[in-house]
Amino acid sequence: MYVCLCHGITSHTVADAVSCGATTSREVATACGAGLDCGRCKRTVRAIIAEAAAQRACAG
């Protein structure tokens, strides 16, 4: 699914940035560009970050 239409960034690309260590929407923006322009995708980016954090917490 496309997350950032301004840059054509998908949820997979955002998840990859998070798995490489991005923990904030600003870090994701630096890593892949999502959220740098209009900002409409930031809510979705934050949700992907939160989901990854929850999965890490459950994993131990």
PQR file with spaces between the fields and no chain letter, atoms N, CA, C, O and H, PARSE charges and radii, in Angstrom:
ATOM       1  N    MET     1       0.844   -1.171    0.000 -0.4000 1.5000
ATOM       2  CA   MET     1       0.000    0.000    0.000 -0.0000 2.0000
ATOM       3  C    MET     1       0.896    1.244    0.000  0.5500 1.7000
ATOM       4  O    MET     1       1.915    1.293    0.688 -0.5500 1.4000
ATOM       5  N    TYR     2       0.493    2.240   -0.784 -0.4000 1.5000
ATOM       6  CA   TYR     2       1.231    3.499   -0.782 -0.0000 2.0000
ATOM       7  C    TYR     2       0.918    4.281    0.485  0.5500 1.7000
ATOM       8  O    TYR     2      -0.241    4.446    0.864 -0.5500 1.4000
ATOM       9  H    TYR     2      -0.335    2.200   -1.343  0.4000 1.0000
ATOM      10  N    VAL     3       1.969    4.753    1.126 -0.4000 1.5000
ATOM      11  CA   VAL     3       1.844    5.555    2.338 -0.0000 2.0000
ATOM      12  C    VAL     3       2.024    7.029    1.984  0.5500 1.7000
ATOM      13  O    VAL     3       1.225    7.873    2.391 -0.5500 1.4000
ATOM      14  H    VAL     3       2.911    4.619    0.819  0.4000 1.0000
ATOM      15  N    CYS     4       3.051    7.327    1.244 -0.4000 1.5000
ATOM      16  CA   CYS     4       3.383    8.702    0.856 -0.0000 2.0000
ATOM      17  C    CYS     4       3.211    8.847   -0.652  0.5500 1.7000
ATOM      18  O    CYS     4       4.003    8.322   -1.434 -0.5500 1.4000
ATOM      19  H    CYS     4       3.700    6.641    0.914  0.4000 1.0000
ATOM      20  N    LEU     5       2.170    9.563   -1.041 -0.4000 1.5000
ATOM      21  CA   LEU     5       1.919    9.771   -2.464 -0.0000 2.0000
ATOM      22  C    LEU     5       2.872   10.797   -3.067  0.5500 1.7000
ATOM      23  O    LEU     5       3.143   10.756   -4.267 -0.5500 1.4000
ATOM      24  H    LEU     5       1.527    9.990   -0.405  0.4000 1.0000
ATOM      25  N    CYS     6       3.375   11.706   -2.262 -0.4000 1.5000
ATOM      26  CA   CYS     6       4.304   12.723   -2.762 -0.0000 2.0000
ATOM      27  C    CYS     6       5.578   12.092   -3.323  0.5500 1.7000
ATOM      28  O    CYS     6       6.132   12.562   -4.317 -0.5500 1.4000
ATOM      29  H    CYS     6       3.155   11.740   -1.287  0.4000 1.0000
ATOM      30  N    HIS     7       6.033   11.021   -2.671 -0.4000 1.5000
ATOM      31  CA   HIS     7       7.292   10.386   -3.061 -0.0000 2.0000
ATOM      32  C    HIS     7       7.121    8.939   -3.510  0.5500 1.7000
ATOM      33  O    HIS     7       8.107    8.274   -3.828 -0.5500 1.4000
ATOM      34  H    HIS     7       5.582   10.640   -1.863  0.4000 1.0000
ATOM      35  N    GLY     8       5.892    8.444   -3.540 -0.4000 1.5000
ATOM      36  CA   GLY     8       5.651    7.071   -3.973 -0.0000 2.0000
ATOM      37  C    GLY     8       6.227    6.032   -3.025  0.5500 1.7000
ATOM      38  O    GLY     8       6.732    5.000   -3.466 -0.5500 1.4000
ATOM      39  H    GLY     8       5.091    8.985   -3.282  0.4000 1.0000
ATOM      40  N    ILE     9       6.155    6.299   -1.721 -0.4000 1.5000
ATOM      41  CA   ILE     9       6.719    5.414   -0.701 -0.0000 2.0000
ATOM      42  C    ILE     9       5.638    4.447   -0.225  0.5500 1.7000
ATOM      43  O    ILE     9       4.520    4.856    0.088 -0.5500 1.4000
ATOM      44  H    ILE     9       5.745    7.138   -1.363  0.4000 1.0000
ATOM      45  N    THR    10       5.981    3.168   -0.175 -0.4000 1.5000
ATOM      46  CA   THR    10       5.028    2.153    0.265 -0.0000 2.0000
ATOM      47  C    THR    10       5.207    1.830    1.746  0.5500 1.7000
ATOM      48  O    THR    10       6.199    2.208    2.369 -0.5500 1.4000
ATOM      49  H    THR    10       6.889    2.835   -0.430  0.4000 1.0000
ATOM      50  N    SER    11       4.225    1.126    2.289 -0.4000 1.5000
ATOM      51  CA   SER    11       4.309    0.703    3.691 -0.0000 2.0000
ATOM      52  C    SER    11       5.494   -0.234    3.895  0.5500 1.7000
ATOM      53  O    SER    11       6.099   -0.247    4.967 -0.5500 1.4000
ATOM      54  H    SER    11       3.418    0.819    1.783  0.4000 1.0000
ATOM      55  N    HIS    12       5.825   -1.010    2.880 -0.4000 1.5000
ATOM      56  CA   HIS    12       6.977   -1.919    2.983 -0.0000 2.0000
ATOM      57  C    HIS    12       8.277   -1.118    3.135  0.5500 1.7000
ATOM      58  O    HIS    12       9.149   -1.487    3.922 -0.5500 1.4000
ATOM      59  H    HIS    12       5.334   -0.999    2.009  0.4000 1.0000
ATOM      60  N    THR    13       8.398   -0.038    2.390 -0.4000 1.5000
ATOM      61  CA   THR    13       9.587    0.809    2.479 -0.0000 2.0000
ATOM      62  C    THR    13       9.695    1.454    3.853  0.5500 1.7000
ATOM      63  O    THR    13      10.783    1.529    4.423 -0.5500 1.4000
ATOM      64  H    THR    13       7.690    0.262    1.751  0.4000 1.0000
ATOM      65  N    VAL    14       8.569    1.920    4.385 -0.4000 1.5000
ATOM      66  CA   VAL    14       8.561    2.512    5.729 -0.0000 2.0000
ATOM      67  C    VAL    14       8.929    1.449    6.759  0.5500 1.7000
ATOM      68  O    VAL    14       9.728    1.710    7.659 -0.5500 1.4000
ATOM      69  H    VAL    14       7.685    1.859    3.922  0.4000 1.0000
ATOM      70  N    ALA    15       8.355    0.256    6.637 -0.4000 1.5000
ATOM      71  CA   ALA    15       8.666   -0.830    7.571 -0.0000 2.0000
ATOM      72  C    ALA    15      10.145   -1.196    7.504  0.5500 1.7000
ATOM      73  O    ALA    15      10.752   -1.503    8.530 -0.5500 1.4000
ATOM      74  H    ALA    15       7.706    0.044    5.906  0.4000 1.0000
ATOM      75  N    ASP    16      10.726   -1.167    6.319 -0.4000 1.5000
ATOM      76  CA   ASP    16      12.161   -1.431    6.184 -0.0000 2.0000
ATOM      77  C    ASP    16      12.982   -0.378    6.922  0.5500 1.7000
ATOM      78  O    ASP    16      13.965   -0.708    7.587 -0.5500 1.4000
ATOM      79  H    ASP    16      10.233   -0.917    5.485  0.4000 1.0000
ATOM      80  N    ALA    17      12.583    0.885    6.808 -0.4000 1.5000
ATOM      81  CA   ALA    17      13.291    1.958    7.515 -0.0000 2.0000
ATOM      82  C    ALA    17      13.201    1.753    9.024  0.5500 1.7000
ATOM      83  O    ALA    17      14.173    1.970    9.747 -0.5500 1.4000
ATOM      84  H    ALA    17      11.785    1.153    6.268  0.4000 1.0000
ATOM      85  N    VAL    18      12.031    1.334    9.490 -0.4000 1.5000
ATOM      86  CA   VAL    18      11.835    1.082   10.922 -0.0000 2.0000
ATOM      87  C    VAL    18      12.679   -0.113   11.363  0.5500 1.7000
ATOM      88  O    VAL    18      13.291   -0.081   12.431 -0.5500 1.4000
ATOM      89  H    VAL    18      11.241    1.158    8.902  0.4000 1.0000
ATOM      90  N    SER    19      12.714   -1.152   10.555 -0.4000 1.5000
ATOM      91  CA   SER    19      13.504   -2.330   10.932 -0.0000 2.0000
ATOM      92  C    SER    19      15.001   -2.030   10.931  0.5500 1.7000
ATOM      93  O    SER    19      15.779   -2.736   11.572 -0.5500 1.4000
ATOM      94  H    SER    19      12.218   -1.178    9.687  0.4000 1.0000
ATOM      95  N    CYS    20      15.403   -0.986   10.214 -0.4000 1.5000
ATOM      96  CA   CYS    20      16.807   -0.572   10.207 -0.0000 2.0000
ATOM      97  C    CYS    20      17.127    0.420   11.323  0.5500 1.7000
ATOM      98  O    CYS    20      18.250    0.917   11.416 -0.5500 1.4000
ATOM      99  H    CYS    20      14.771   -0.412    9.693  0.4000 1.0000
ATOM     100  N    GLY    21      16.126    0.709   12.180 -0.4000 1.5000
ATOM     101  CA   GLY    21      16.405    1.520   13.352 -0.0000 2.0000
ATOM     102  C    GLY    21      15.662    2.835   13.480  0.5500 1.7000
ATOM     103  O    GLY    21      15.792    3.503   14.505 -0.5500 1.4000
ATOM     104  H    GLY    21      15.214    0.306   12.105  0.4000 1.0000
ATOM     105  N    ALA    22      14.891    3.232   12.482 -0.4000 1.5000
ATOM     106  CA   ALA    22      14.131    4.484   12.590 -0.0000 2.0000
ATOM     107  C    ALA    22      13.037    4.319   13.642  0.5500 1.7000
ATOM     108  O    ALA    22      12.261    3.365   13.587 -0.5500 1.4000
ATOM     109  H    ALA    22      14.785    2.689   11.649  0.4000 1.0000
ATOM     110  N    THR    23      12.974    5.238   14.593 -0.4000 1.5000
ATOM     111  CA   THR    23      11.990    5.133   15.677 -0.0000 2.0000
ATOM     112  C    THR    23      11.047    6.328   15.750  0.5500 1.7000
ATOM     113  O    THR    23      10.148    6.352   16.591 -0.5500 1.4000
ATOM     114  H    THR    23      13.604    6.013   14.638  0.4000 1.0000
ATOM     115  N    THR    24      11.238    7.314   14.884 -0.4000 1.5000
ATOM     116  CA   THR    24      10.358    8.481   14.838 -0.0000 2.0000
ATOM     117  C    THR    24       9.992    8.764   13.383  0.5500 1.7000
ATOM     118  O    THR    24      10.654    8.288   12.461 -0.5500 1.4000
ATOM     119  H    THR    24      11.968    7.294   14.201  0.4000 1.0000
ATOM     120  N    SER    25       8.929    9.544   13.191 -0.4000 1.5000
ATOM     121  CA   SER    25       8.541    9.890   11.821 -0.0000 2.0000
ATOM     122  C    SER    25       9.633   10.721   11.143  0.5500 1.7000
ATOM     123  O    SER    25       9.816   10.628    9.929 -0.5500 1.4000
ATOM     124  H    SER    25       8.391    9.930   13.940  0.4000 1.0000
ATOM     125  N    ARG    26      10.343   11.513   11.902 -0.4000 1.5000
ATOM     126  CA   ARG    26      11.450   12.295   11.333 -0.0000 2.0000
ATOM     127  C    ARG    26      12.577   11.381   10.851  0.5500 1.7000
ATOM     128  O    ARG    26      13.153   11.612    9.788 -0.5500 1.4000
ATOM     129  H    ARG    26      10.195   11.588   12.888  0.4000 1.0000
ATOM     130  N    GLU    27      12.889   10.345   11.629 -0.4000 1.5000
ATOM     131  CA   GLU    27      13.928    9.404   11.214 -0.0000 2.0000
ATOM     132  C    GLU    27      13.498    8.619    9.980  0.5500 1.7000
ATOM     133  O    GLU    27      14.316    8.340    9.103 -0.5500 1.4000
ATOM     134  H    GLU    27      12.421   10.158   12.492  0.4000 1.0000
ATOM     135  N    VAL    28      12.219    8.261    9.910 -0.4000 1.5000
ATOM     136  CA   VAL    28      11.702    7.577    8.719 -0.0000 2.0000
ATOM     137  C    VAL    28      11.817    8.506    7.513  0.5500 1.7000
ATOM     138  O    VAL    28      12.217    8.072    6.432 -0.5500 1.4000
ATOM     139  H    VAL    28      11.555    8.487   10.623  0.4000 1.0000
ATOM     140  N    ALA    29      11.470    9.775    7.690 -0.4000 1.5000
ATOM     141  CA   ALA    29      11.562   10.742    6.596 -0.0000 2.0000
ATOM     142  C    ALA    29      12.993   10.866    6.093  0.5500 1.7000
ATOM     143  O    ALA    29      13.230   10.943    4.888 -0.5500 1.4000
ATOM     144  H    ALA    29      11.144   10.127    8.567  0.4000 1.0000
ATOM     145  N    THR    30      13.931   10.885    7.010 -0.4000 1.5000
ATOM     146  CA   THR    30      15.336   10.962    6.625 -0.0000 2.0000
ATOM     147  C    THR    30      15.764    9.705    5.876  0.5500 1.7000
ATOM     148  O    THR    30      16.521    9.780    4.909 -0.5500 1.4000
ATOM     149  H    THR    30      13.738   10.822    7.989  0.4000 1.0000
ATOM     150  N    ALA    31      15.277    8.554    6.326 -0.4000 1.5000
ATOM     151  CA   ALA    31      15.675    7.280    5.734 -0.0000 2.0000
ATOM     152  C    ALA    31      15.084    7.050    4.346  0.5500 1.7000
ATOM     153  O    ALA    31      15.776    6.568    3.450 -0.5500 1.4000
ATOM     154  H    ALA    31      14.662    8.494    7.112  0.4000 1.0000
ATOM     155  N    CYS    32      13.804    7.394    4.162 -0.4000 1.5000
ATOM     156  CA   CYS    32      13.166    7.027    2.892 -0.0000 2.0000
ATOM     157  C    CYS    32      12.380    8.148    2.220  0.5500 1.7000
ATOM     158  O    CYS    32      11.940    7.984    1.082 -0.5500 1.4000
ATOM     159  H    CYS    32      13.241    7.786    4.889  0.4000 1.0000
ATOM     160  N    GLY    33      12.194    9.267    2.884 -0.4000 1.5000
ATOM     161  CA   GLY    33      11.503   10.393    2.274 -0.0000 2.0000
ATOM     162  C    GLY    33      10.037   10.543    2.631  0.5500 1.7000
ATOM     163  O    GLY    33       9.443   11.582    2.344 -0.5500 1.4000
ATOM     164  H    GLY    33      12.551    9.400    3.809  0.4000 1.0000
ATOM     165  N    ALA    34       9.440    9.537    3.245 -0.4000 1.5000
ATOM     166  CA   ALA    34       8.018    9.616    3.603 -0.0000 2.0000
ATOM     167  C    ALA    34       7.804   10.684    4.668  0.5500 1.7000
ATOM     168  O    ALA    34       8.422   10.634    5.732 -0.5500 1.4000
ATOM     169  H    ALA    34       9.923    8.693    3.477  0.4000 1.0000
ATOM     170  N    GLY    35       6.936   11.646    4.387 -0.4000 1.5000
ATOM     171  CA   GLY    35       6.627   12.693    5.351 -0.0000 2.0000
ATOM     172  C    GLY    35       7.388   13.982    5.166  0.5500 1.7000
ATOM     173  O    GLY    35       7.254   14.900    5.974 -0.5500 1.4000
ATOM     174  H    GLY    35       6.435   11.687    3.523  0.4000 1.0000
ATOM     175  N    LEU    36       8.184   14.069    4.123 -0.4000 1.5000
ATOM     176  CA   LEU    36       8.983   15.280    3.926 -0.0000 2.0000
ATOM     177  C    LEU    36       8.208   16.431    3.303  0.5500 1.7000
ATOM     178  O    LEU    36       8.578   17.589    3.494 -0.5500 1.4000
ATOM     179  H    LEU    36       8.293   13.323    3.466  0.4000 1.0000
ATOM     180  N    ASP    37       7.149   16.146    2.568 -0.4000 1.5000
ATOM     181  CA   ASP    37       6.451   17.224    1.864 -0.0000 2.0000
ATOM     182  C    ASP    37       5.174   17.632    2.580  0.5500 1.7000
ATOM     183  O    ASP    37       5.236   18.415    3.529 -0.5500 1.4000
ATOM     184  H    ASP    37       6.848   15.205    2.413  0.4000 1.0000
ATOM     185  N    CYS    38       4.038   17.139    2.166 -0.4000 1.5000
ATOM     186  CA   CYS    38       2.760   17.651    2.686 -0.0000 2.0000
ATOM     187  C    CYS    38       2.445   17.160    4.097  0.5500 1.7000
ATOM     188  O    CYS    38       1.710   17.826    4.825 -0.5500 1.4000
ATOM     189  H    CYS    38       3.987   16.503    1.396  0.4000 1.0000
ATOM     190  N    GLY    39       2.984   16.015    4.495 -0.4000 1.5000
ATOM     191  CA   GLY    39       2.781   15.512    5.856 -0.0000 2.0000
ATOM     192  C    GLY    39       1.534   14.676    6.072  0.5500 1.7000
ATOM     193  O    GLY    39       1.296   14.217    7.189 -0.5500 1.4000
ATOM     194  H    GLY    39       3.581   15.474    3.903  0.4000 1.0000
ATOM     195  N    ARG    40       0.731   14.461    5.038 -0.4000 1.5000
ATOM     196  CA   ARG    40      -0.506   13.693    5.216 -0.0000 2.0000
ATOM     197  C    ARG    40      -0.234   12.239    5.591  0.5500 1.7000
ATOM     198  O    ARG    40      -1.111   11.574    6.143 -0.5500 1.4000
ATOM     199  H    ARG    40       0.924   14.833    4.130  0.4000 1.0000
ATOM     200  N    CYS    41       0.947   11.743    5.305 -0.4000 1.5000
ATOM     201  CA   CYS    41       1.258   10.342    5.582 -0.0000 2.0000
ATOM     202  C    CYS    41       1.813   10.128    6.990  0.5500 1.7000
ATOM     203  O    CYS    41       1.998    8.984    7.405 -0.5500 1.4000
ATOM     204  H    CYS    41       1.659   12.283    4.857  0.4000 1.0000
ATOM     205  N    LYS    42       2.080   11.192    7.725 -0.4000 1.5000
ATOM     206  CA   LYS    42       2.747   11.041    9.023 -0.0000 2.0000
ATOM     207  C    LYS    42       1.958   10.181   10.002  0.5500 1.7000
ATOM     208  O    LYS    42       2.556    9.443   10.785 -0.5500 1.4000
ATOM     209  H    LYS    42       1.930   12.122    7.388  0.4000 1.0000
ATOM     210  N    ARG    43       0.644   10.257    9.975 -0.4000 1.5000
ATOM     211  CA   ARG    43      -0.167    9.432   10.874 -0.0000 2.0000
ATOM     212  C    ARG    43       0.054    7.948   10.567  0.5500 1.7000
ATOM     213  O    ARG    43       0.202    7.138   11.482 -0.5500 1.4000
ATOM     214  H    ARG    43       0.159   10.857    9.339  0.4000 1.0000
ATOM     215  N    THR    44       0.074    7.599    9.294 -0.4000 1.5000
ATOM     216  CA   THR    44       0.295    6.208    8.898 -0.0000 2.0000
ATOM     217  C    THR    44       1.716    5.775    9.236  0.5500 1.7000
ATOM     218  O    THR    44       1.932    4.651    9.689 -0.5500 1.4000
ATOM     219  H    THR    44      -0.046    8.257    8.551  0.4000 1.0000
ATOM     220  N    VAL    45       2.679    6.653    9.020 -0.4000 1.5000
ATOM     221  CA   VAL    45       4.070    6.344    9.367 -0.0000 2.0000
ATOM     222  C    VAL    45       4.178    6.072   10.863  0.5500 1.7000
ATOM     223  O    VAL    45       4.823    5.107   11.273 -0.5500 1.4000
ATOM     224  H    VAL    45       2.504    7.566    8.652  0.4000 1.0000
ATOM     225  N    ARG    46       3.553    6.914   11.679 -0.4000 1.5000
ATOM     226  CA   ARG    46       3.595    6.703   13.136 -0.0000 2.0000
ATOM     227  C    ARG    46       2.917    5.391   13.518  0.5500 1.7000
ATOM     228  O    ARG    46       3.362    4.721   14.450 -0.5500 1.4000
ATOM     229  H    ARG    46       3.028    7.698   11.346  0.4000 1.0000
ATOM     230  N    ALA    47       1.857    5.012   12.823 -0.4000 1.5000
ATOM     231  CA   ALA    47       1.180    3.743   13.106 -0.0000 2.0000
ATOM     232  C    ALA    47       2.086    2.561   12.777  0.5500 1.7000
ATOM     233  O    ALA    47       2.103    1.574   13.511 -0.5500 1.4000
ATOM     234  H    ALA    47       1.496    5.556   12.065  0.4000 1.0000
ATOM     235  N    ILE    48       2.829    2.650   11.697 -0.4000 1.5000
ATOM     236  CA   ILE    48       3.763    1.579   11.332 -0.0000 2.0000
ATOM     237  C    ILE    48       4.872    1.483   12.373  0.5500 1.7000
ATOM     238  O    ILE    48       5.277    0.382   12.744 -0.5500 1.4000
ATOM     239  H    ILE    48       2.816    3.452   11.101  0.4000 1.0000
ATOM     240  N    ILE    49       5.362    2.614   12.844 -0.4000 1.5000
ATOM     241  CA   ILE    49       6.391    2.629   13.894 -0.0000 2.0000
ATOM     242  C    ILE    49       5.843    1.993   15.169  0.5500 1.7000
ATOM     243  O    ILE    49       6.520    1.175   15.792 -0.5500 1.4000
ATOM     244  H    ILE    49       5.033    3.509   12.542  0.4000 1.0000
ATOM     245  N    ALA    50       4.629    2.358   15.560 -0.4000 1.5000
ATOM     246  CA   ALA    50       4.018    1.817   16.783 -0.0000 2.0000
ATOM     247  C    ALA    50       3.787    0.317   16.670  0.5500 1.7000
ATOM     248  O    ALA    50       3.998   -0.419   17.633 -0.5500 1.4000
ATOM     249  H    ALA    50       4.079    3.023   15.055  0.4000 1.0000
ATOM     250  N    GLU    51       3.357   -0.136   15.503 -0.4000 1.5000
ATOM     251  CA   GLU    51       3.133   -1.569   15.301 -0.0000 2.0000
ATOM     252  C    GLU    51       4.437   -2.347   15.434  0.5500 1.7000
ATOM     253  O    GLU    51       4.467   -3.418   16.040 -0.5500 1.4000
ATOM     254  H    GLU    51       3.185    0.462   14.720  0.4000 1.0000
ATOM     255  N    ALA    52       5.501   -1.815   14.874 -0.4000 1.5000
ATOM     256  CA   ALA    52       6.802   -2.473   14.976 -0.0000 2.0000
ATOM     257  C    ALA    52       7.288   -2.496   16.419  0.5500 1.7000
ATOM     258  O    ALA    52       7.862   -3.491   16.861 -0.5500 1.4000
ATOM     259  H    ALA    52       5.476   -0.945   14.381  0.4000 1.0000
ATOM     260  N    ALA    53       7.066   -1.410   17.160 -0.4000 1.5000
ATOM     261  CA   ALA    53       7.470   -1.361   18.570 -0.0000 2.0000
ATOM     262  C    ALA    53       6.691   -2.381   19.385  0.5500 1.7000
ATOM     263  O    ALA    53       7.255   -3.033   20.263 -0.5500 1.4000
ATOM     264  H    ALA    53       6.600   -0.601   16.801  0.4000 1.0000
ATOM     265  N    ALA    54       5.402   -2.523   19.102 -0.4000 1.5000
ATOM     266  CA   ALA    54       4.582   -3.506   19.819 -0.0000 2.0000
ATOM     267  C    ALA    54       5.048   -4.925   19.517  0.5500 1.7000
ATOM     268  O    ALA    54       5.073   -5.774   20.409 -0.5500 1.4000
ATOM     269  H    ALA    54       4.945   -1.993   18.389  0.4000 1.0000
ATOM     270  N    GLN    55       5.415   -5.184   18.277 -0.4000 1.5000
ATOM     271  CA   GLN    55       5.905   -6.516   17.918 -0.0000 2.0000
ATOM     272  C    GLN    55       7.228   -6.817   18.608  0.5500 1.7000
ATOM     273  O    GLN    55       7.463   -7.943   19.046 -0.5500 1.4000
ATOM     274  H    GLN    55       5.395   -4.495   17.553  0.4000 1.0000
ATOM     275  N    ARG    56       8.101   -5.800   18.705 -0.4000 1.5000
ATOM     276  CA   ARG    56       9.373   -6.005   19.411 -0.0000 2.0000
ATOM     277  C    ARG    56       9.132   -6.276   20.886  0.5500 1.7000
ATOM     278  O    ARG    56       9.817   -7.107   21.482 -0.5500 1.4000
ATOM     279  H    ARG    56       7.910   -4.885   18.349  0.4000 1.0000
ATOM     280  N    ALA    57       8.161   -5.582   21.488 -0.4000 1.5000
ATOM     281  CA   ALA    57       7.852   -5.764   22.910 -0.0000 2.0000
ATOM     282  C    ALA    57       7.319   -7.166   23.169  0.5500 1.7000
ATOM     283  O    ALA    57       7.656   -7.782   24.180 -0.5500 1.4000
ATOM     284  H    ALA    57       7.604   -4.907   21.005  0.4000 1.0000
ATOM     285  N    CYS    58       6.496   -7.669   22.270 -0.4000 1.5000
ATOM     286  CA   CYS    58       5.944   -9.020   22.424 -0.0000 2.0000
ATOM     287  C    CYS    58       7.009  -10.084   22.213  0.5500 1.7000
ATOM     288  O    CYS    58       6.939  -11.168   22.791 -0.5500 1.4000
ATOM     289  H    CYS    58       6.222   -7.169   21.449  0.4000 1.0000
ATOM     290  N    ALA    59       7.993   -9.767   21.384 -0.4000 1.5000
ATOM     291  CA   ALA    59       9.049  -10.728   21.083 -0.0000 2.0000
ATOM     292  C    ALA    59      10.040  -10.853   22.241  0.5500 1.7000
ATOM     293  O    ALA    59      10.787  -11.826   22.337 -0.5500 1.4000
ATOM     294  H    ALA    59       8.050   -8.886   20.914  0.4000 1.0000
ATOM     295  N    GLY    60      10.028   -9.861   23.102 -0.4000 1.5000
ATOM     296  CA   GLY    60      10.826  -10.008   24.285 -0.0000 2.0000
ATOM     297  C    GLY    60      11.985   -9.160   24.420  0.5500 1.7000
ATOM     298  O    GLY    60      12.702   -9.248   25.417 -0.5500 1.4000
ATOM     299  H    GLY    60       9.421   -9.071   23.024  0.4000 1.0000
